[in-house]
Amino acid sequence: TEKVGLHTKDSGREEIIDWGTPSGRKIEIGTNKTDRPGIINGEPEELKHPEALSFPEHTFLTETQKNLLATAKGKLGCRYSSAGTGPNTFDCSGFMLYVFAKEGIDLPHGSAAQYSCGKSLKKDEPLKTGDLVFFSGRKISSNVGHVGMVVDYDRNTHEFTFIHAAMTGVEIQKSTAEYYALRYIGARRILADD
């Protein structure tokens, strides 16, 4: 194994995380108090010391995850339309339906229906790229009314960014944005665990 020293965001804790690589090789990542940046969901920030990493960018994302991100980000700025399923206008669940269909994964249309798909994740369970995140609608409640897909996840803060079809169009949003933080319900894992 290789041991690579990285400093995670806002943390000086010593921590070992095992990540599998496509070749099956294990890399141990230990945090330390250096000026090296953190990694969010396997995607390094800009490196002050590029030699700290001996593996390529996006090593930790599967091909399916990379493809989901590419498809979703390729639709940034597309308009919202009620019941829209693409290719150029979407509602929130229609956007998820479209993105996952490109990978041969069938999802129903409707955020509440998608909330019954895949594996339920506990509130403190780490998220990963491709997980679906669910929110109530305009009225804060326990009823699902909106859905997006995780882009990045921070293991230290449990914050994440997600891509979704908002009323203003397809955008990337932070889980800490007050509107969404107040309405967050939970997450589901559609992709099989490694």
N, C-alpha and C positions, 0 to 999 in steps of 0.2 A: 504494500500500500504506500501511497504518498501521503505525507502530512503537510498541509498547507495552512499557514497562519493567516487568519483574516480577522478583522475587527468588525463585529456586528454593530449595527446602528444603536447608539445610545446605550451601549453595554460594554463593560469591561469584564464580564463574567467569562470564566473558562468553560468552554462547551465543546463537545465533540459531536459532530453530526455525520452520520454515514450516508453517502449518496451513492447509488449505483450508476455506473456508466453504461452506455450502449454495448461496450465490449465485455461487460460483466465485472470490470475492474472496480475495486472499492477505493474511494478517496476519503480520507478522514479530514475533516475541516475543523480546526481548533481555533477558537477566537483568542485574541491576545490584544494587549494594549499597544497597538501600533497606529500609524496613520493610514492604514489600508482600509478601503471601504468595505461596506457590508454586501451581502448577497440577499436579494429578495427573490424567493422562489427560483433560485438557481441562475438568476440573471445578474452578473456583476455590474456594479456602478462603474463609472470611469475610474480606472486604476491610476494611482500615483506610482505604484510599483508593479508594472505589468508582469514582471518576472515571478510575482507571487502566485500566479495561476499557470499551471502547466496543462490545462485542458481547454478546449475551445469554448467560445461563447455558446450559450444555450445547451450545454452538455446535459443538463438535468431535465430538459423538457423532452417529452416523447415526440415523435413525428406527428402524432395526432394532435397533441397540445399546440405544437408550432403551427399546424395547419388551421386549427380553430382560431388561433390568434390572428393569423394572416388573413383569413376570410373575414373575421369580425372587424379588424382594423381597416380592411379595404373598403368597408362601408361607412366609415366615420363621416359624419355630415349628412348622410342620407336622411330624407324627411320622414317624419312620423305620419302614419295614417292608420286609422282604426281598422283592425282586422287585416292589416297589411302583412304579407309574407314574402315580400321581395319581388324582384331583385333590387329595386331602388327605393321602395317605401316599406316601412315596417311598423307594426305595433311591437310591444316588448316581447311577447311570447312568440310572435311571428318571426322576429329577428333571431331568437334562439333556435326555433324550428329550422330556419334557413341555414344558419351557421353549422348546426350539427348534421343536417341532411347532407352537406357537402362531404362529410366523413362517413356517410352511410349509417348514421344514427338517427332513428326515427323518434321524434318527440311529438306529443299532441299539441294542438293549438290551444292556448289558454294558460295563464300563469298558475292558476289553481290546479289544473290538470298536470302541469309539469312538476308541481310540488309533490306529486305522488310517484314520480319517476326516480330511478336510481336508489342510492343509499342515503339515508338520513345522517346528517353530521351533528354531533353535539356542539353546543355553543363554544366550548373551549378547544375543540378539535381543530388542528391546523388545516387551512384550506390550501388548495392548489389550483393552478391554472386550469380552467375548464369546468370547475365546479359552478353550479348554478346558485345564485343568492336571491333570496326572496324578501319582499317588502309588502307592507300593507299599501293600499291605495292612498288617495288624498286624505281620507279620514283615518286617523291612527286607530288600528284595531289589530286583532289576531288573525284577521282574514287576509289571505294572500291576494294581492292586487297588482303586483309588479315583479318582474324578474330580470336579472342580468347575469353576466358570466365573469368569473374572477379572472383578472389579468395578472396581478401581483399580490403577494401576501407577505407580511412582515411577521416573522415568528416571535419577535420580541414584544411588539405592541399589539399583535393580533389584528392590526388594521389591514385593509386590503383595498385595491382599486378594482373596479369592475367596468365592463363595457355593456351598454344597454341602449335600447331605443327609448329615449325620453320624449316628452311632448315637443321638445325643441329639436329633436333629431338624434341620430346615433352619436353617442359621446362616451368618453371615459370619465368616471366619477370616483371620488374617494368615499370610503365607508364612513369617514369622520364628518362628511358634510351633514350639517344638522338635520336637514330634511330627511335624508336616508337613515341616519343614525337613529332617529326617533321611530322609524317605521320598519327597521330590520326585524325579520322574523326568524330566518334560519337558512341553512344551505343543504344542497343535495349533491352527491357525487354521481355523475352520469358515467364517467370513464372508470374502467376497472382499476382497482388498486394494483400497483406494481408488485 
